[in-house]
Structure formats: structure tokens, C-alpha cells
Amino acid sequence: YPRMKIGEQLVYFAELHGMSRPDATASAARWLATLGLADRIDDRLEELSHGNQQRVQLAAALVHDPDLLILDEPFSGLVAVAVETLANSLQGEAAKGKAVVFSSHQLDLVEDLCEDVVIINRGRNVMEGNVAALKEASPHRRLEIDVVDGDGAWLPEMAGVEAKEIDGSLIRLLVQKDIDIEGILSAARAIGPIRHFSFEAPSLSEMFLRAVTS
């Protein structure tokens, strides 16, 4: 309700779910404080920025202490500080045993927050399961190597390299999981000291792109 004070409407929503007025008032105040809006409790919703309106919507979803929370693009339009506050709140609810389900196109946040994911492309599930297990099961790995005074020309031609990016002395590769790492390291050491090396599973964003474009 855009013209209603946010504190009053949070209490109203909580009472609709059966909470007593004292409990509803206390819960509304607690969630507004948690989400950084305690000083706006007497402001009308329409007076708030889009990001703060998003926070009020989350408070309205949480105020009655639900066991299941379903959110649609909860991080849309939020600045970094608000994203962190919201993420911490959702993680806190999950830690209490609550089920939290949300849709989002911000896959970096999904990867950081979620235990399980379903990726949908044009109405079809293209990937689903435990995030850590999906990353581990990927046939690809991200490889980064930075050789002092290297220019990328030292990298030997070999099977299993699917994408290559050179940024000065830093080489970024998308490779097959079973690529010959020792061969790459030996070639790098022959050029000079290795300043940086990493070999890790692809990000959820990278897995998503491959899933929807393959």
C-alpha cells in the first residue's frame, strides 16, 4: 500500500497471518531494524527509494515468521550494501531451518547463497542439483597462470584447451578437467617464475552459459 506508513502495514500483514498486535509490532520493528529501515518506520512506502521498497517487501514476507519463503528477484535494484544485508537475512532464516526459494538472474549471488539450484532456459530445466556437486562434476576447469615476463607465447599447443584469453603476462584458460597440468607448469617454469596459478571448477555463470548455448 504505497500511501500507508510502512510500520503500520507490516503490523497489518502480520496480523493477517494470526499474530497478536504486540507480537506483530515487535516483529515489524525488529525486521525494519535488521534491514536498515528503523528510522523510516513512520514514512509512507511511496516516499522510499526502489531499493528500500524492496527491503520493505522482504520485511512483509518475513514479519509473520514463515517456514517457507518464496521470493521473485529479491536482489533486483539493490545497491551493494543492501544486497549484503538481504543476503545475510536470507542465510539467517535458512540457518534456522526455514526453506528459502528464490528466482534470480544474478548467478554470482545464487552461487554464494544457494545449496541447490535449477537453471531454466525457455521453460526447460537444463541443469539442476547441489551447487557444489554440479561444479565438481563439470568436465571443465578454469585455469589461470601468470609467469613473470611471460607473454602467452610460451603456452604449448595441446588438446583440451577450449578458450584462451591473454592479458599481459596473465593467461586465462577454459580447459578439460583432465588436461595435462604438469605439462603446462613445466612449460611455464621454463620461461620464468610463476607469479600466480589457479585451477578450479567453473563458476555457475559459466556453467549456465554453456548449458543454454550448447
N, C-alpha and C positions, 0 to 999 in steps of 0.2 A: 504494500500500500504506500505509494510514493509520498503522500502528504501526511502520513501518520508518523509520529515520533518512533524512532527505532526501538527504544526501550519498551514502549507500550506495546508495539506489535509483536516483539519477541515474547513478552509475557502472555499476550493473547494466543499466539501459536502454541506455546507450552500448555496453556490451559485447555486448548482444544484436544490435546493429547492426554488429558486427565490429571495434569499436575495441579496441586493447590496453588493459590496465588502467592503465598510466601515462598514456596519452593520454586515457582516459575520466576519470580522476581530475583531470587538469589542466583538461579541458573543463568538468567539473561545477563545479569551484571557480571557474572564470572566469565561467560564466553566473550562478552564485549571487551573485558579487560584482557583476556587471553589473546584476542585478535587485534589488540591495539586500538580499540574504539571506545574505551571507557569514557573519554571526555566528550563523546558525541551522542551519548545516550538520550539526550533530550532534543536532538536535531531531527528534522524530518528526513526521510530517506532520500527525497529528491534533491536535498542540499549536499549530498555526499558525491564524491567522485565515483567514476565507474568501478575503480578498484575497491574502494571502500564499500560500495554497494554489493560487490561480490563477497566481501567479508561478512556483511550482514546476512546475505543469503546462506552462507555456511553456518552462521550462528543460529539462523532459523531452523536449519536442518539438524543441528546438534542440541538445541536447547532442551529438548524433552528426553535426552539420553537414549537414543535409539540403539538397538542391537545391530541393525543393518543400515548402512549409509550408502546411498546411490547418488553419484554426482556426475553432472554433464559438463565437461570442460571447466573444472573449478579454478584452474590457474589462468584462464584467459584474461588478458588485460591487466594482470597484476605486475607491479614493479618487483624487483628482486627481493627486497625486504619482506614484502607481503607474501611472495611465493614461499620464502623460508618459513614464515610464521604459519602459513596454511599447511605446508608440508609437515612441520613439526606437530601440528594439531592432529592431522590425519594419522601420523605414525603413533601418536599417543593413544588415539582411540583404538587402533589396531592392536597395540600392546596390551590393552585392557581386554582383548578377546572379541572386540567388535569386528564385524565384517565390513570392509570398505571396498566398494566397487566404483570406479570412475572411468569415464572416457576422456581421452586426451590425444592431441596431435603432438604434444611436447614429449617426445620419446626419451629425452635425457632425464626428465623428471620421472617418467614411468619406470625407467631402468633403475633409478635410485630408490624409488618408493615401493615398487610392487614385488610381491613374491611370485605371482603368476600373471600371465598376460594372454590375451587373444588379439591377434592382429587381423583386421578385416580389410579386404580390398574388393570394392564393388559388390558388397553383400556376401562375400565368400571368405570363410576362415582360411588364411594362408599360413598361419603359424599360431600355435598355442602351447602352453605348458609353463613350467617353472622357469623363471628368467635365467637363473644361474645354470640350470641344466641345458637350456636352449643354447646359451653362449658356449658352453663346454662342448656340446655336440656339433657345433658348426664346423664344417670342413675347412673353414678359412681362419686365418690369423692376421692380425695387424703387426707388421714388423717395422721398427724404426731403428736406424743406425746412423750415428754421426761420427765420422772419422776426421780427426784433426787434419786440416789441409786437403781433405778429400773433395772431389768434385762430382762424384757419382759415376765417373767413367770406369772406376775400378770394379764395379759390380759385375760379376760374371754372368753370362747368359746361361740360364738354367730353366728347366721345366718347373712349373708350379707357381710362377710369378704371374699374377693376373692383372695387377695395376701397379704403376710406379709413379712416384712424384719426387722430384728433386728440388730442394730448397737450400741452395748453397752447398754446404757440406752434409746437410741432413737428408737422408733418403727415407721415404715412407713407402712401404710396400703392402699390397694385399696379396697374401700367398696361401698356398695349400698348407693344411695343418702339418703334413708330413714332409715338408721341404727340408733340404739339407742345410740345417742351421750351421753346423760346423764348417761346411764349405764356405758359407758367406762370411763367417767370422774369420776364417783363415785368410780369405782374400782381403778382408778389411785390415787385419793386423799387418799384412804385407805392405800396406800403404802408410800406416802410422797409428798412433794411439787412438783407441776408441773412446770418445767422449761420452757417448750415450748409446744404450742398446735396450730395446724392449721387444718382447714377443708375447702378445696377449690376444685373447678372444676379441672378435669384432664387437662394436657397440650395438645396442638394439636398433639404433637408427640405420646403421649399415646393413644389419640383417633384414630390416624392414624393406629397404630399397632393393635388395636382391630378391626378396620374396615377391614384391609387387611388379618387378620388371623382368623377371626371368620367365 
